[in-house]
Amino acid sequence: MAILPMARLTIYGMTGQKLEILEGLQSLGMIHLITYQDVEKAAFAPGISAETHAAFRYLENCPEKRRQSYDPKKFTPRQVEEEALGIKRRNRELEDERDHLTLHIKALEPWGDFDFPPLEETDGYRFWFYIVPHYRMPDMNAADLAAECVCRDNRFSYVVVISREEPQDMPVPRTHTGDLSLSRLQERLESVEVELDELHWRRVGLTRWLGQFSRILADADNRKNLDRAEQEIYDDGELFVVEGWAPEASLAELRNFTDANGLLLEAVPPPEEEEPPTLLDNPPQIRSGEKLVTFYTTPGYGVWDPSLVVLFSFVVFFAMIVSDAGYGLLLGLFWLIFRHKLKCASAEICTLFGFLVAGTTAYGVLAGNYFGYTPPADSLPGSLKLFDPNDQARMMTLSILIGAVHLLLAHAVNFFNAGRFDLKLPPLGWIAIICGSVYIWFVQAEVLEGPKSWTPGGILLVGGVMLVLFFSSKRPWRQAGWKDRLGRMLDGLLALSGFSRAFGDILSYLRIFALGLASARLAATFNEMASGATEQIAGMGTLAAILILAFGHGLNFLLALMSGVVHGLRLNYIEFFNWGMAEEGYPFRPFRKNLNP
């Protein structure tokens, strides 16, 4: 759970061996290259078209796949590409036609199955179709027309009028049925479905070449990256220079490589004027937290790795917002069913899902909430209850305390990461301000027992204000003139303006209490509605109660999940990162070979 220390590398070699050395470095995959020449970016490597990538993605997204074949004699890339894209185009055309036929058949069903006779057989009479609301039917009956109602539903009458010319002054515009009969449309729909099924299995058959496709695209991407590196590094015709960053732990292996190839390697600590890339190092269990962090930002090289804190706090916030052990078990059921697919998509997401299941279920048990039902206090589940989501005073206090601890942790990390003593004083001041403010609030709200004195909190608050006011400025303070002293005071006042922001950020954690309370109340309300339906609706009460429970808890479950994800991440990304992530960096991107496209 740290940011790996980097070394600034410079490798010198003769131009004649440049390509060979770059290929070796690409195979090692340990260096983040520093380039200076402006080379125009190419979307794809030479010889690999956008169509080839599109064909690969189309086959890769196929839900069913065949066993892979790696016989190069049987694989013709161009033929497979053209066939895959042809299937894709034809499949799209047929799906559009199927949708049109389905709507047309549905619209034609009330009229029945018929074919229009030739006009010579009807003496020029034509059929005109109208969908008439029931309340307009008296207007149709009053008209002197040869008309027949062929179908009725709860809203409309379907009327056919026989006339040589289109009737005028009709209560509704006429309906167009088309020239094809219902049976012919159904036959065409069946043909479309059969062809779509055939295309699907042809696509599945082509997936046997995904491994071959993957190798071709990976080789092309690797060649593109190698060509770009060859153009971007310094080369004067006799000597080439490779500059970059590498983790200090990999220097021994890099030095072995350069010594074996007769190169000169110079490795130095990062210069003060340069910002190294950030490479996070976390055990597999914490990498889901790393994914959460890098989804929003990349920490600066000189800051810290918040992966563990973000992972733990997100799970806690999510659990408190969902606030139901039943929903946690339901989420766990989904995780058990889909965990293999999740692990294939991303092992980190699968692990995060498991943490959310465990956290939500555990907090739901402590809150005594099971699908909105609270068990009796003398039962085993009731004896495990420690929190009451409906106790607004306590839950508000707990939410604010969590917010204060979260921000205190951010300032504590800033304190320990600060190099010089004077840089440690501002975060120490904010720690004192938050602790003093919370203490005074606890005394005022009578949360704390014992003497009701504001003195300890006041001392902390005043001391913290002084530290922030006098030590937040980066201007010189030793042997400073009056302009520097005035500037330091103005900088301190500007820093103190963050007091209102800190106050608002801590209060923002009340959303945990509010959303958790809303989830618990909604679940209980749907239970009461179901219970009332069982008693008040004779005969169908049980069915009505089941429908209410299914719809109500399903809706509440989805809302709770959405709220838990959105607000659980927001409290980390906005409130926590604003105080604990002073600098944003850029990720370490090694120059290496891609195994997959």
C-alpha positions in Angstrom: 0.0 0.0 0.0 2.5 2.5 -1.2 3.8 4.5 -4.1 6.9 2.8 -5.4 10.0 5.0 -5.4 11.3 5.9 -8.8 14.7 6.5 -10.3 15.5 8.8 -13.2 17.3 6.7 -15.9 19.4 7.6 -18.9 20.7 4.9 -21.2 23.4 5.6 -23.8 24.2 3.4 -26.8 25.4 3.4 -30.4 22.8 4.1 -33.1 23.5 0.8 -34.8 22.1 -1.2 -32.0 19.1 1.2 -31.2 16.3 -1.0 -32.6 17.7 -4.1 -30.8 18.0 -2.3 -27.5 14.5 -0.9 -27.8 13.1 -4.3 -28.5 14.9 -5.6 -25.4 13.5 -2.8 -23.2 10.1 -3.5 -24.6 10.4 -7.1 -23.6 11.5 -6.1 -20.1 8.6 -3.7 -19.7 10.1 -1.7 -16.8 10.7 1.8 -18.1 8.3 4.7 -18.5 9.8 6.5 -21.5 10.4 10.2 -21.5 10.1 11.5 -25.1 10.7 15.0 -26.4 10.1 14.9 -30.2 6.6 15.6 -31.4 5.5 12.7 -33.5 2.0 12.6 -34.9 -0.1 9.9 -33.3 -1.5 7.1 -35.5 -4.8 5.5 -34.5 -3.6 2.1 -35.7 -0.4 0.4 -36.7 0.5 0.2 -40.5 -1.4 -2.6 -42.1 -4.0 -2.9 -39.3 -7.2 -1.1 -40.3 -10.1 0.1 -38.3 -12.2 -2.7 -39.9 -9.8 -5.3 -38.5 -10.2 -4.0 -35.0 -14.0 -3.8 -35.5 -14.1 -7.4 -36.7 -12.1 -8.6 -33.7 -14.3 -6.7 -31.2 -17.5 -8.0 -32.8 -16.3 -11.6 -32.4 -14.9 -11.0 -29.0 -18.3 -9.7 -27.8 -20.0 -12.9 -28.9 -21.6 -14.4 -25.8 -20.7 -18.0 -27.0 -17.3 -18.9 -28.2 -15.7 -22.0 -29.8 -12.5 -23.7 -28.8 -9.6 -21.8 -30.1 -7.6 -22.9 -33.2 -4.0 -21.9 -33.6 -3.2 -23.5 -36.9 -1.8 -20.7 -39.0 -2.4 -22.7 -42.2 -6.2 -22.7 -41.8 -6.4 -19.0 -40.7 -6.9 -16.4 -43.4 -7.2 -13.0 -41.6 -8.7 -11.1 -44.5 -11.4 -13.7 -45.2 -12.4 -14.0 -41.5 -12.5 -10.2 -41.2 -14.7 -9.8 -44.2 -17.0 -12.6 -43.2 -17.3 -11.2 -39.6 -18.2 -7.7 -40.8 -20.6 -9.1 -43.4 -22.4 -11.0 -40.6 -22.5 -7.8 -38.5 -24.0 -5.7 -41.3 -26.6 -8.3 -42.3 -27.5 -9.0 -38.6 -28.2 -5.3 -38.1 -30.3 -5.1 -41.2 -32.3 -8.2 -40.2 -32.8 -6.9 -36.6 -34.2 -3.6 -38.0 -36.5 -5.6 -40.3 -37.6 -7.8 -37.4 -38.5 -4.8 -35.3 -40.5 -3.3 -38.2 -42.3 -6.6 -38.9 -43.2 -7.1 -35.2 -44.8 -3.7 -35.0 -46.6 -4.1 -38.3 -48.0 -7.5 -37.3 -49.2 -6.2 -34.0 -51.0 -3.3 -35.7 -52.5 -5.6 -38.3 -53.8 -8.4 -36.0 -57.1 -6.6 -35.1 -58.0 -6.5 -38.8 -57.4 -10.2 -39.4 -55.7 -12.1 -42.2 -56.8 -11.0 -45.6 -55.6 -10.1 -49.1 -56.9 -7.3 -51.2 -58.8 -8.5 -54.3 -58.1 -7.0 -57.7 -60.1 -3.8 -58.4 -61.6 -5.5 -61.5 -63.3 -8.0 -59.3 -64.7 -5.3 -56.9 -65.9 -2.9 -59.6 -63.5 -0.3 -58.4 -64.5 -0.4 -54.8 -61.7 -0.1 -52.2 -61.3 -0.9 -48.6 -60.6 1.9 -46.1 -59.6 1.3 -42.6 -60.3 3.4 -39.5 -59.4 3.0 -35.8 -62.3 4.8 -34.1 -62.6 5.6 -30.3 -65.7 4.2 -28.9 -67.1 7.7 -28.1 -66.8 8.6 -31.8 -68.7 5.6 -33.1 -72.1 7.4 -33.2 -70.5 9.8 -35.8 -69.6 6.8 -37.9 -73.0 5.2 -37.6 -74.7 8.5 -38.7 -72.7 8.6 -41.9 -74.2 7.0 -44.9 -71.4 4.5 -45.6 -71.0 0.8 -46.2 -69.0 0.1 -43.0 -68.4 -2.9 -40.7 -66.7 -3.1 -37.3 -64.5 -6.1 -37.5 -62.9 -5.9 -34.0 -63.2 -4.1 -30.7 -60.9 -3.6 -27.7 -61.3 -1.6 -24.5 -60.6 1.7 -26.3 -61.2 1.4 -30.0 -63.4 0.0 -32.7 -61.7 -1.2 -35.9 -64.0 -0.2 -38.8 -63.7 -1.1 -42.5 -65.4 1.1 -45.0 -66.1 0.0 -48.6 -66.1 2.9 -51.1 -64.7 3.9 -54.6 -63.3 7.1 -53.2 -61.8 7.9 -49.8 -64.7 9.0 -47.5 -64.6 12.6 -46.5 -65.3 14.3 -43.1 -64.4 11.1 -41.2 -64.1 11.5 -37.4 -60.6 10.1 -37.5 -57.9 9.8 -40.2 -57.6 6.5 -42.0 -55.1 3.8 -41.1 -52.6 2.4 -43.6 -52.4 -1.4 -43.4 -50.0 -2.0 -46.3 -50.2 -4.5 -49.2 -49.0 -7.6 -47.4 -51.4 -9.9 -45.5 -50.9 -10.9 -41.9 -49.9 -14.5 -42.8 -47.3 -13.3 -45.3 -45.9 -10.9 -42.7 -45.7 -13.7 -40.2 -44.0 -15.9 -42.7 -41.4 -13.2 -43.4 -40.8 -12.7 -39.7 -40.2 -16.4 -39.4 -37.7 -16.3 -42.2 -35.9 -13.4 -40.6 -35.7 -15.2 -37.3 -34.2 -18.3 -39.0 -31.6 -16.2 -40.8 -30.7 -14.4 -37.6 -30.2 -17.8 -35.9 -28.0 -19.0 -38.8 -25.9 -15.8 -38.6 -25.5 -16.2 -34.9 -24.0 -19.7 -35.3 -21.8 -18.5 -38.1 -20.5 -15.8 -35.8 -19.9 -18.4 -33.0 -18.0 -20.5 -35.5 -15.7 -17.6 -36.4 -14.8 -17.1 -32.7 -12.4 -20.1 -33.0 -9.9 -17.6 -34.6 -10.0 -15.0 -31.8 -6.6 -16.2 -30.5 -5.0 -15.8 -33.9 -6.6 -12.4 -34.3 -5.4 -11.4 -30.8 -1.8 -12.3 -31.7 -1.9 -10.3 -34.9 -3.3 -7.2 -33.3 -1.0 -7.4 -30.3 2.0 -7.8 -32.6 0.8 -4.8 -34.6 0.3 -2.6 -31.5 3.7 -3.6 -30.2 5.3 -2.7 -33.5 3.5 0.6 -33.5 4.8 1.4 -30.0 8.3 0.3 -31.0 8.3 2.6 -34.1 7.0 5.5 -32.0 9.7 5.0 -29.4 12.4 4.8 -32.1 11.3 8.1 -33.6 10.8 9.9 -30.3 14.1 9.2 -28.5 17.2 11.3 -29.1 19.5 10.0 -31.9 22.2 12.1 -33.5 23.3 9.4 -36.0 26.0 8.0 -33.9 24.7 7.9 -30.3 21.1 7.4 -29.0 19.8 8.2 -25.6 16.9 6.6 -23.8 15.5 8.6 -20.9 12.8 7.4 -18.6 11.6 6.4 -15.1 11.8 3.0 -13.5 11.1 1.6 -10.0 14.2 1.4 -7.9 13.5 -2.3 -7.2 14.0 -3.0 -11.0 17.4 -1.3 -11.3 19.4 -4.4 -10.7 17.7 -6.2 -13.6 18.0 -3.2 -15.8 21.7 -2.9 -15.0 22.3 -6.5 -15.9 20.6 -5.8 -19.3 22.6 -2.7 -20.1 25.9 -4.4 -19.0 25.2 -7.4 -21.2 24.6 -5.2 -24.2 27.5 -2.8 -23.7 25.4 0.2 -22.7 25.9 3.0 -20.2 23.2 3.3 -17.6 22.9 6.3 -15.3 20.3 6.1 -12.5 19.7 9.0 -10.2 17.0 10.0 -7.7 14.2 12.2 -9.1 15.3 15.8 -9.5 13.3 18.4 -7.7 12.3 20.1 -10.9 10.7 16.9 -12.3 7.6 15.0 -11.3 8.0 11.2 -11.6 5.0 9.0 -12.7 3.0 7.3 -10.0 3.1 3.5 -9.6 0.9 2.1 -6.9 1.8 -1.1 -5.2 -1.0 -3.0 -3.4 -1.6 -6.6 -2.5 -4.4 -8.3 -4.5 -7.0 -7.8 -1.7 -6.5 -4.0 -1.8 -6.3 -3.5 -5.6 -10.0 -2.9 -5.8 -9.4 0.2 -3.7 -6.6 1.1 -6.1 -9.1 0.9 -8.9 -11.5 3.2 -7.1 -8.7 5.7 -6.6 -7.4 5.7 -10.1 -10.9 5.8 -11.6 -11.1 9.4 -10.3 -7.5 10.6 -10.1 -3.9 9.5 -9.9 -2.1 10.6 -6.7 1.0 12.7 -7.0 4.3 11.0 -6.7 5.1 12.8 -3.4 1.7 12.3 -1.8 0.4 8.9 -0.6 -1.6 5.9 -1.6 -5.1 6.2 -0.3 -6.3 2.8 -1.7 -6.9 1.1 1.6 -8.7 4.1 3.2 -10.9 4.6 0.1 -11.8 0.9 0.0 -12.7 0.7 3.7 -14.6 4.0 3.8 -16.5 3.2 0.6 -17.6 -0.2 1.9 -18.7 1.4 5.2 -20.6 4.3 3.5 -22.3 1.9 1.1 -23.3 -0.5 3.9 -24.7 2.3 6.0 -26.7 3.7 3.1 -28.2 0.3 2.1 -28.7 -0.4 5.8 -30.4 -3.8 5.4 -29.1 -7.3 6.0 -31.7 -8.8 3.7 -30.6 -6.6 0.9 -27.0 -7.6 1.7 -27.9 -11.3 1.4 -29.7 -10.6 -1.9 -26.6 -8.8 -3.2 -24.6 -11.8 -2.0 -26.8 -14.1 -4.0 -26.2 -12.0 -7.2 -22.4 -12.1 -6.4 -22.5 -15.9 -6.1 -24.3 -16.3 -9.4 -22.2 -13.9 -11.4 -18.8 -14.0 -9.6 -17.2 -16.0 -12.4 -18.2 -13.5 -15.0 -17.2 -10.7 -12.8 -13.8 -12.3 -12.2 -13.3 -12.8 -15.9 -14.1 -9.1 -16.5 -12.1 -7.8 -13.6 -10.8 -9.6 -10.6 -10.7 -6.3 -8.7 -14.4 -5.6 -9.3 -15.3 -9.1 -8.2 -13.3 -8.6 -4.9 -14.9 -5.2 -4.4 -18.4 -6.7 -4.9 -17.5 -9.3 -2.2 -16.4 -6.6 0.3 -19.7 -4.7 -0.4 -21.7 -7.9 0.3 -19.9 -8.6 3.5 -20.1 -5.0 4.8 -23.7 -4.5 3.9 -24.8 -7.8 5.5 -22.8 -7.1 8.7 -24.1 -3.6 9.1 -27.6 -4.7 8.4 -27.3 -7.3 11.2 -26.0 -4.6 13.6 -28.8 -2.3 12.5 -31.4 -5.1 13.1 -33.0 -4.6 9.6 -34.1 -7.6 7.5 -36.0 -6.5 4.4 -37.5 -3.7 6.5 -38.5 -6.1 9.4 -37.0 -5.6 12.8 -36.8 -8.9 14.9 -37.9 -8.9 18.5 -35.2 -7.9 21.1 -35.3 -11.3 22.8 -34.5 -13.2 19.6 -31.0 -14.0 18.4 -31.0 -11.5 15.5 -32.5 -8.9 17.9 -29.8 -9.4 20.4 -27.2 -8.6 17.8 -28.7 -5.2 17.1 -26.4 -2.2 18.1 -27.8 0.6 15.9 -31.3 1.9 15.3 -31.6 3.6 11.9 -34.7 5.3 13.1 -32.9 6.9 16.1 -32.3 10.2 14.3 -30.3 11.9 17.0 -27.8 9.1 17.4 -27.5 8.4 13.7 -26.9 12.1 13.0 -24.2 12.2 15.6 -22.6 9.0 14.3 -22.6 10.4 10.7 -21.0 13.7 11.7 -18.4 11.8 13.8 -17.6 9.6 10.8 -17.2 12.7 8.6 -14.9 14.3 11.2 -12.8 11.2 11.5 -12.6 10.9 7.7 -11.2 14.4 7.4 -9.0 14.0 10.4 -7.4 11.1 8.7 -6.7 13.2 5.6 -5.0 15.9 7.7 -3.1 13.3 9.7 -1.6 11.8 6.5 -0.7 15.3 5.4 1.0 15.9 8.7 3.1 12.7 8.5 4.0 13.3 4.8 5.1 16.9 5.3 8.9 17.1 5.2 9.9 20.1 7.2 8.6 20.9 10.6 6.9 24.2 9.6 4.9 22.3 6.9 3.5 20.0 9.5 1.9 22.8 11.5 -1.0 23.7 9.1 -2.4 20.1 9.0 -1.8 19.9 12.8 -3.8 23.1 13.1 -6.7 21.7 11.1 -6.7 18.6 13.2 -7.0 20.8 16.3 -9.8 22.9 14.7 -11.9 19.8 13.8 -11.3 18.2 17.2 -12.1 21.4 19.1 -15.3 22.1 17.0 -16.6 18.5 17.4 -15.9 18.7 21.2 -17.8 22.0 21.5 -20.7 20.6 19.5 -20.8 17.4 21.6 -20.9 19.5 24.8 -23.6 21.8 23.3 -25.7 18.8 22.2 -25.1 17.0 25.5 -23.6 14.0 23.8 -20.7 13.8 26.3 -21.3 13.1 30.0 -19.6 14.9 32.8 -18.7 18.6 33.2 -20.2 20.8 30.5 -17.2 22.9 29.8 -16.2 24.3 26.4 -12.7 25.0 27.6 -10.8 22.0 26.1 -12.6 22.5 22.8 -12.0 26.2 22.8 -8.3 25.8 23.5 -8.0 23.3 20.6 -10.0 25.6 18.3 -8.0 28.7 19.1 -4.7 26.9 18.9 -5.6 25.4 15.6 -6.7 28.8 14.2 -3.3 30.3 15.2 -1.3 27.5 13.5 -3.3 27.8 10.3 -3.1 31.6 10.3 0.6 31.9 10.9 2.1 28.9 9.2 0.0 28.3 6.0 2.0 30.7 3.9 5.0 29.5 1.9 6.6 32.9 2.0 9.9 33.3 3.9 9.4 34.0 7.6 13.0 34.3 8.9 14.4 37.8 8.3 11.3 38.7 6.3 10.4 42.3 5.5 7.1 43.9 6.3 5.8 43.0 2.8 6.5 39.3 3.4 4.9 39.5 6.9 1.8 41.1 5.5 1.7 38.5 2.7 2.0 35.7 5.2 -0.9 37.1 7.2 -3.0 37.4 4.1 -2.1 33.8 3.1 -3.1 32.7 6.5 -6.5 34.5 6.3 -7.1 32.9 3.0 -6.3 29.5 4.4 -8.7 30.1 7.3 -11.5 30.8 4.8 -11.5 27.0 4.4 -13.1 26.7 7.8 -16.6 27.1 6.3 -15.7 24.5 3.7 -14.5 22.1 6.3 -17.8 22.7 8.3 -19.8 22.0 5.1 -17.8 18.9 4.2 -18.4 17.4 7.6 -22.1 18.1 7.5 -22.2 16.5 4.0 -21.7 13.2 5.7 -25.3 13.5 7.0 -26.3 12.1 3.7 -25.2 8.7 5.1 -27.8 9.0 7.8 -30.5 10.5 5.6 -30.2 7.9 2.8 -30.0 5.0 5.3 -33.1 6.2 7.1 -34.9 6.6 3.8 -34.0 3.1 2.7 -35.2 1.6 6.1 -38.4 3.6 6.1 -39.3 2.7 2.5 -38.7 -1.0 3.2 -40.9 -0.8 6.4 -43.6 1.1 4.5 -43.9 -1.5 1.7 -44.2 -4.2 4.4 -47.1 -2.3 6.0 -48.8 -1.9 2.7 -48.5 -5.6 2.0 -49.8 -6.5 5.4 -52.8 -4.1 4.9 -53.5 -5.6 1.5 -53.6 -9.1 2.9 -56.3 -8.0 5.5 -58.4 -5.7 3.3 -58.5 -7.4 -0.1 -60.6 -10.5 0.1 -59.5 -13.5 -2.0 -56.7 -11.7 -3.8 -55.0 -10.2 -0.8 -52.1 -12.7 -0.7 -51.3 -12.1 -4.4 -51.6 -8.3 -4.0 -49.2 -8.5 -1.0 -46.7 -10.5 -3.0 -46.8 -8.0 -5.8 -46.4 -5.1 -3.4 -43.4 -6.7 -1.7 -41.7 -7.7 -5.0 -42.2 -4.3 -6.6 -41.5 -2.2 -3.5 -38.5 -4.0 -2.2 -37.1 -4.3 -5.8 -37.4 -0.6 -6.3 -36.0 0.2 -2.9 -33.1 -2.2 -3.4 -32.2 -0.5 -6.7 -32.4 2.9 -5.2 -30.3 1.9 -2.2 -27.6 0.4 -4.5 -27.5 3.5 -6.7 -27.3 5.8 -3.7 -24.7 3.7 -2.0 -22.4 3.8 -5.0 -22.9 7.4 -6.0 -22.7 9.0 -2.5 -20.2 6.5 -1.2 -17.8 7.5 -3.9 -18.7 11.2 -3.7 -17.7 11.4 -0.1 -14.3 10.0 -0.9 -13.7 11.8 -4.2 -15.0 15.3 -3.1 -14.8 15.7 0.6 -11.9 13.4 1.4 -9.7 14.0 -1.6 -10.1 17.8 -1.3 -8.3 17.7 2.0 -6.1 14.6 1.7 -5.0 14.7 -1.9 -3.1 17.9 -2.4 -1.4 16.9 -5.7 -2.5 15.0 -8.8 0.0 13.0 -10.7 0.1 10.9 -13.8 0.3 7.1 -14.0 3.3 5.0 -14.7 2.9 3.6 -18.2 5.7 1.1 -19.0 7.1 0.6 -22.4 6.3 -3.0 -22.9 4.8 -5.6 -25.1 1.0 -6.1 -25.2 -0.1 -9.7 -24.8 -3.7 -8.8 -25.9 -5.0 -6.0 -28.1 
